C-alpha cells in the first residue's frame, strides 16, 4: 500500500524535497532571502534602511541608525575620538561583494586605530548616489559633530543627475522588503537578469542615471552648484572639507586619459580652496597590471583598490599633515 502510494507520488514528493533543500541551502550558504533593504526618501532620493546586519555570500554588511555602512554611533562623538565623515556612492559603499572590514572607511579607520588614535570613519553612501544625493543626506542628517568631511566623487559623477527613489521596491537590486523565498530572490535578482544580459536585454534601465551628450555641460554646471551648496553647508559649521576623486577603470586602461569635465571640476575645487585627494595623479603613473588589480569591474574597486585608496587618504591627511588633527599623531 505504502509502496504504491510512494510510486504514484514520488515525482511531486521529490520535487518538493529538492525545492526545500535548495531554499535552505540558498539561505544558509549564500544569505539569500535576506537582502539589504533600501527605502525611498524625499531628501536623499533613497538610502539604506537603518539598523541592518546581513551576511551575503560570506560577507558581513552592516548599516547603523543613520543608514551609514558603519557601526552604530552616538550623535555626539566621544571626547578624544577623531570622527571622519565620508559621503559617496557605490565605490565608497562597496556593495554586497565587499565585507564590512574591507570597505575604504573601515580600512582607513583601522590605520588610525593602529596608531592608538580612537577613530570613527563614517560611511554615508549608496549605489548610484550623485552629488545631489550627497547634499540631500547632509541636509537631512547633518554632519554628526565630525572633524572633517570627505566627499568621494567619481569621474562619472560629474555629469550624473541626482538619483531618485523610483527604483526602490521595483528593481530587484533595490528591494524595500524581504522576499518570500530565497529561491525567488535568486531567480529575480541574479539568474533571470544574467540570462537577459546574454541577449542584450534588460528589465530595467542602467543603474547610473545618464543625460544626453548635449545636456552634459548643463548637468555638470548644476552639479557644481549642488557641490558648492554642500561645501558651504559643511563649512558653515567650521568643518574642513576634502574631495576624494576616484576613477573608472577605463579612465586608466588601456591608457590613462583625463576624464571629461575633470579639468573644469578641478578648477571649481581649487576656487573653493578644497584639498583634493586625486587617485588619477597617483594611479596613472602605475603599471597596468597594478591598476587592473584594484578593480572588480569597470567602476567598482575590490579589496586591493580600497586599501590603495585608504593609503592615499592616510598618506595625504596624516603623513603629509594636510589635516591639522593628524599633527598630534605619531606616524612611524
Secondary structure, DSSP 8 states (H G I E B T S, - for coil): -HHHHHHHHHHHHHHHHHHHHHHHHHHHHH-TT----EEEETTTEEEE-SSEEEEETTEEEEE-TTS-SS----SS--TT-EEEEEEESHHHH--TTS-GGGSHHHHHHHHHHTTT--EEEEEEE-TT--HHHHHHHHHHH--TT-SEEEEEEEGGGGG-----STTTTTSGGG-SS--S-HHHHIIIIIIHHHHHHHTT--SS--SS----GGGHHHHHHHHHHHHHHHHHHHHTTT-EEEEEEE--GGGTSSS----TTHHHHHHHHHHTT-EEEEHHHHHTTS-HHHHHTTBSSSS-B-HHHHHHHHHHHHIIIIIS--SGGGTTS---
